[in-house]
C-alpha cells in the first residue's frame, strides 16, 4: 500500500512540475520512436527508467551512460511523446526499505 501511495505521489509531483514547465515553454511532441531516436542520435541518451501512470501514460527518463544529461518524456497510449524537462547530473538511486541512497 505504501508503494502505491509513493508511486502516486511521485507521478503527481512529476505531472505538476511538468505542467509548470509546459506552461513556461513550448512542448516538443512527436511519435515515440522519433523522440527517442532523436535523443539517442543527438545526445546519446537512452531510456534508463520508466513507469506507467494510472491513465496509461508512459513516463521515461532518458540519460547518457555517465548521467551527464537527462530528459523526461511522457508518452500517451496513441504513441505521441512530449519532452517535459531536461537537465544534468542524473544519479541512479539504490532503493532500500526506508530510504533512497545514492548508488555507489
C-alpha positions in Angstrom: 0.0 0.0 0.0 2.8 2.4 0.8 4.4 1.8 -2.5 1.2 2.7 -4.4 1.0 5.9 -2.3 4.6 6.7 -3.1 4.2 6.0 -6.8 1.0 8.1 -7.0 2.8 11.0 -5.1 5.8 10.8 -7.4 3.6 10.7 -10.5 1.6 13.7 -9.3 4.8 15.6 -8.5 6.2 14.9 -12.0 2.8 15.9 -13.6 2.6 19.2 -11.6 6.2 20.0 -12.3 5.8 19.1 -16.0 2.6 21.2 -16.2 4.5 24.2 -14.9 7.4 23.7 -17.3 5.0 23.2 -20.2 3.3 26.5 -19.3 6.6 28.3 -19.4 8.0 26.8 -22.6 6.6 25.2 -25.8 6.5 21.4 -25.5 8.2 19.4 -28.2 6.0 16.4 -29.2 6.2 13.7 -31.9 5.9 10.0 -32.2 7.7 8.0 -29.5 10.2 6.4 -31.9 11.2 9.7 -33.4 11.6 11.4 -30.0 13.7 8.5 -28.5 15.7 8.2 -31.8 16.5 11.9 -31.8 17.8 12.0 -28.3 19.8 8.8 -28.9 21.4 10.4 -32.0 21.8 14.0 -30.8 22.6 13.5 -27.1 23.5 9.8 -26.7 20.6 9.5 -24.3 18.7 6.2 -23.9 15.8 5.1 -21.7 17.1 4.3 -18.2 13.9 4.4 -16.2 10.2 4.4 -16.8 6.8 3.7 -15.4 3.1 3.7 -16.3 0.6 6.2 -14.9 -2.9 5.2 -13.9 -4.3 6.8 -17.1 -2.0 4.7 -19.3 0.8 7.3 -20.0 4.4 6.2 -20.0 6.9 8.3 -18.2 10.5 7.7 -19.3 13.8 9.1 -18.2 16.5 9.2 -20.9 20.1 9.7 -19.9 23.6 9.3 -21.1 25.6 6.3 -19.9 27.5 8.6 -17.5 24.4 10.5 -16.4 25.8 13.8 -17.6 22.5 14.8 -19.2 18.9 13.5 -18.8 15.5 14.1 -20.3 12.0 13.2 -19.1 9.4 12.3 -21.7 5.7 11.4 -21.3 4.0 9.3 -23.9 0.3 8.9 -24.5 -1.2 5.5 -25.4 -1.5 6.7 -29.0 2.3 6.9 -29.3 2.7 10.7 -29.1 5.6 11.6 -26.8 6.3 15.0 -25.4 9.6 16.3 -23.8 8.7 17.6 -20.4 12.0 18.6 -18.9 15.8 18.1 -19.2 18.8 18.6 -17.0 22.3 17.5 -16.0 23.7 15.1 -13.4 21.3 12.1 -13.4 22.1 9.8 -10.5 20.8 6.2 -10.1 19.5 5.6 -6.6 19.6 2.4 -4.7 16.2 1.6 -3.2 16.1 0.3 0.3 13.2 -0.4 2.7 13.1 3.0 4.3 15.1 5.5 2.1 16.8 6.2 -1.1 20.6 6.0 -1.2 23.0 7.1 -4.0 24.2 4.0 -5.8 27.9 3.6 -5.4 
